[in-house]
Amino acid sequence: MNTATLSALAEPNRLHIVELLRDGALPVGEIADRLELQQPQASKHLRVLSDAGLVEVQPIANRRIYKLRAEPLQELDGWLDSFRRLWEDRFDRLDEYLQDMQRKDKT
């Protein structure tokens, strides 16, 4: 798991940017407007996300269009999946235990 991904997502504005970009590519100005940030602030956050590999930029004329990159998010999902499986196993054991307790109470 790349700690740069988690570090970049730990800042609330950057997490909100990723959530905005989930629906599609956006220019930096629109990102700034939607998050009520100054454009230099938005650009700084986008640079951190870009350095972490979470977004890529496509210059079109004088605009910079940002979009999410799937690979780091897929890596994060794989890492989280190991925890999901762990908790699912624990919940399955808890369910079995509770069912055993209910059967014992009935007898």
QUIHU-V356443 format. One record per pair of residues at least 12 apart in sequence whose C-alpha atoms are under 10 Angstrom apart, sorted by the first residue. I is the first residue (numbers start at 1). GAP is how many residues later the second one is. If there is no record, write none. Layout:
I;GAP
I;GAP
This chain:
1;71
1;74
1;75
1;76
1;77
1;78
1;79
2;50
2;51
2;70
2;73
2;74
2;77
3;49
3;73
4;44
4;45
4;47
4;48
4;49
4;50
4;68
5;43
5;44
5;46
5;47
5;48
5;49
5;67
5;68
5;70
5;71
6;46
6;66
6;70
7;41
7;42
7;45
8;37
8;38
8;39
8;40
8;41
8;42
8;43
8;44
8;45
8;46
9;39
9;40
9;43
9;45
11;34
13;22
13;24
13;28
13;29
13;32
13;33
14;28
14;30
14;31
14;32
14;33
14;34
14;35
15;30
15;34
16;15
16;18
16;19
17;14
17;15
17;17
17;18
17;25
17;28
17;29
17;32
17;38
17;49
17;50
17;51
18;28
18;31
18;36
18;37
18;48
18;49
18;50
18;51
19;49
20;14
20;15
20;47
20;48
21;34
21;45
21;46
21;47
21;48
22;45
22;46
22;47
23;44
23;45
24;42
24;43
24;44
25;30
25;31
25;32
25;33
25;40
25;41
25;42
25;43
26;31
26;37
26;38
26;39
26;40
26;41
26;42
27;30
27;31
27;32
27;33
27;36
27;37
27;38
27;39
27;40
28;12
28;14
28;15
28;18
28;29
28;35
28;36
28;37
28;38
29;13
29;14
29;34
29;35
29;36
30;12
30;35
31;12
31;15
31;34
31;35
43;21
46;20
49;19
50;16
50;17
50;18
50;19
52;20
53;15
53;16
53;17
53;18
53;19
53;20
54;13
54;14
54;15
54;16
54;17
54;18
54;19
55;12
55;13
55;14
55;15
55;17
56;12
56;13
57;12
